[in-house]
Amino acid sequence: MKTNTTVLIADDHPIFRRGLIEIIEENNKFQVISEVDDGEKALSALRSKRPAVAVLDINMPNLGGLDVLAATSRWGERPHFVILTMYNDEAYLRKALEFGAIGYLLKDNAESELIACLEAVQYGCHYISPSISGALACYNNKEGKYLERLTATERKIYLLISEYKSNAAIAVLLALSIRTVENHRSNICKKLNLKGYNALIKFASENH
């Protein structure tokens, strides 16, 4: 029997937190196993409850969501993190991705987007509130025409990465092995002079 994906909710506003939980409880794919109101409690619950997905408010007492991400950066196994925020801001988004979040959800859109976000991140796929895409600035590219450096297969993978598809999803769509997709990603990063897993995701999403 398939079990529900377990979720931790960390937000210091009880009414808003309760609203998130009610949305999740209406869906039979997810189960909230812990709710906390500050970052230190979130860290403790992450250790003891081991949820599959953790939704973290970016601003909380003691430790904010980004602080929690930083504190768990060396853990061998981490949940899939979603940052919950009021900030439609590129700098916060970049930092969240750099610290390991794969979801970035605006509070204004949480009611309509929460389940879609959870459905994506539970499989390791990135989800960013569509309304923030307009705030993303393009990376500078001195040489220009960067896609011309890629092979046909690399371009296909690049475009799928820009849509926040995971390696597993890309492998299925292109009938490749996951290892082959990983090798292509590495080659793309070398050709575009990008370092770090999330650097390619950010570059592709901003230069679709």
C-alpha positions in Angstrom: 0.0 0.0 0.0 1.4 3.4 -1.0 2.1 5.7 1.9 1.5 9.5 1.8 4.4 11.9 1.4 5.2 13.3 4.8 5.5 17.0 5.3 6.8 19.4 7.9 5.3 22.9 8.1 7.4 25.7 9.8 5.7 29.1 10.0 5.3 31.4 13.0 1.9 32.7 12.0 -0.6 30.2 13.5 -3.6 31.1 11.3 -1.5 31.0 8.1 0.1 27.7 9.2 -3.3 26.2 9.9 -4.5 27.2 6.5 -1.6 25.4 4.8 -2.3 22.3 6.9 -6.0 22.3 5.9 -5.1 22.6 2.2 -2.7 19.6 2.6 -5.2 17.6 4.6 -7.7 17.9 1.7 -5.3 16.0 -0.5 -4.8 12.3 0.0 -1.2 12.3 -1.3 0.4 14.2 1.6 0.4 14.0 5.4 1.6 16.7 7.8 3.5 15.0 10.5 4.9 18.1 12.2 4.1 21.8 12.5 6.4 24.2 14.3 6.6 28.0 14.8 10.3 28.7 14.8 13.5 27.6 13.1 15.1 25.8 16.1 12.0 23.7 16.5 12.1 23.0 12.8 15.6 21.7 13.1 14.6 19.4 16.0 11.6 18.1 14.1 13.6 17.5 11.0 16.0 15.3 13.0 13.2 13.4 14.9 10.4 13.2 12.4 12.5 12.9 9.1 9.8 14.3 6.8 10.1 13.9 3.0 9.3 17.5 2.4 9.9 20.6 4.7 8.1 23.9 4.0 9.9 26.7 5.8 8.9 30.3 6.3 11.9 32.5 5.4 11.3 34.7 8.4 10.9 32.9 11.8 12.0 33.5 15.4 15.5 32.1 16.4 16.3 30.7 12.9 14.8 31.7 9.6 14.2 29.3 6.7 17.5 30.0 5.1 19.3 29.5 8.4 17.7 26.1 8.7 18.9 25.3 5.1 22.4 26.3 6.0 22.3 24.3 9.3 21.3 21.1 7.4 23.7 21.5 4.4 26.1 18.8 5.7 23.4 16.3 6.5 23.7 13.1 4.5 20.0 12.8 3.9 17.9 16.0 3.7 14.2 16.5 3.0 13.2 18.4 -0.1 13.0 22.0 1.1 10.4 24.6 0.1 11.0 28.2 1.1 7.8 30.1 1.9 8.1 33.8 1.6 6.4 37.2 1.0 9.5 38.3 -1.0 9.1 38.4 -4.8 12.8 39.0 -5.0 15.6 37.6 -7.1 18.3 37.8 -4.4 16.2 35.7 -1.9 15.4 33.2 -4.6 19.1 32.8 -5.6 20.1 32.3 -2.0 17.4 29.8 -1.4 18.5 27.7 -4.4 22.2 28.0 -3.4 21.4 26.7 0.1 19.6 23.7 -1.3 15.9 24.6 -1.6 14.1 23.2 -4.6 10.8 25.0 -4.0 10.2 28.7 -3.7 6.6 29.6 -2.9 5.1 33.0 -2.5 2.7 33.3 0.4 0.3 35.3 -1.7 0.0 32.3 -4.0 0.2 29.5 -1.4 -3.5 28.7 -1.4 -3.6 28.0 -5.2 0.0 26.7 -5.7 0.8 24.7 -2.5 -0.3 21.2 -3.8 1.3 21.7 -7.2 4.5 22.7 -5.4 4.5 19.6 -3.2 3.7 17.4 -6.1 6.8 18.6 -7.9 9.3 18.7 -5.0 8.4 15.3 -3.6 10.1 13.8 -6.7 13.1 16.2 -6.5 11.8 18.5 -9.2 12.1 22.3 -8.7 9.1 24.5 -8.3 9.2 28.3 -8.3 6.0 30.4 -8.1 5.3 31.5 -11.7 4.7 35.1 -10.6 8.3 35.5 -9.5 9.8 34.6 -12.9 9.5 38.2 -14.0 11.8 39.2 -11.2 14.7 37.0 -12.4 17.5 38.9 -14.1 19.5 37.2 -16.8 23.1 36.2 -16.1 25.6 38.2 -18.2 27.0 36.3 -21.0 29.9 38.1 -22.7 30.2 35.7 -25.6 26.5 35.5 -26.4 24.7 32.9 -28.4 25.6 30.4 -25.7 23.2 27.7 -27.0 25.3 27.4 -30.1 28.0 25.8 -28.0 25.7 22.9 -27.2 25.0 19.7 -29.2 21.4 18.9 -30.2 20.9 16.5 -27.3 22.5 19.0 -24.9 20.0 21.7 -26.1 17.1 19.4 -25.5 18.3 18.7 -22.0 19.1 22.4 -21.4 15.5 23.3 -22.3 14.1 20.6 -20.0 16.3 21.8 -17.2 14.9 25.3 -17.7 11.4 23.8 -17.1 12.8 22.3 -13.7 12.7 18.7 -14.9 14.7 16.3 -12.8 17.4 14.0 -14.2 15.0 11.1 -13.9 12.2 12.9 -15.7 14.6 14.0 -18.5 15.9 10.5 -18.9 12.3 9.2 -19.4 11.4 12.0 -21.8 14.5 11.5 -24.0 14.8 7.7 -23.6 18.3 8.1 -22.0 19.8 6.6 -18.9 20.1 8.8 -15.8 23.9 8.5 -16.0 23.9 9.8 -19.6 21.7 12.8 -18.6 24.2 13.5 -15.7 27.1 13.4 -18.1 25.4 15.8 -20.5 24.6 18.2 -17.6 28.3 18.1 -16.7 29.3 18.9 -20.3 26.7 21.7 -20.5 28.1 23.3 -17.3 31.7 23.1 -18.7 30.6 24.8 -22.0 28.7 27.5 -20.2 31.4 27.9 -17.5 28.9 27.2 -14.7 29.9 25.6 -11.4 27.5 23.9 -9.0 24.4 21.9 -9.5 22.0 24.8 -9.0 24.0 27.2 -11.1 22.8 25.4 -14.3 19.2 25.3 -13.1 19.2 29.1 -12.4 21.0 29.9 -15.7 18.6 27.8 -17.7 15.5 29.2 -16.0 16.6 32.7 -16.6 17.8 32.2 -20.2 15.1 29.9 -21.5 
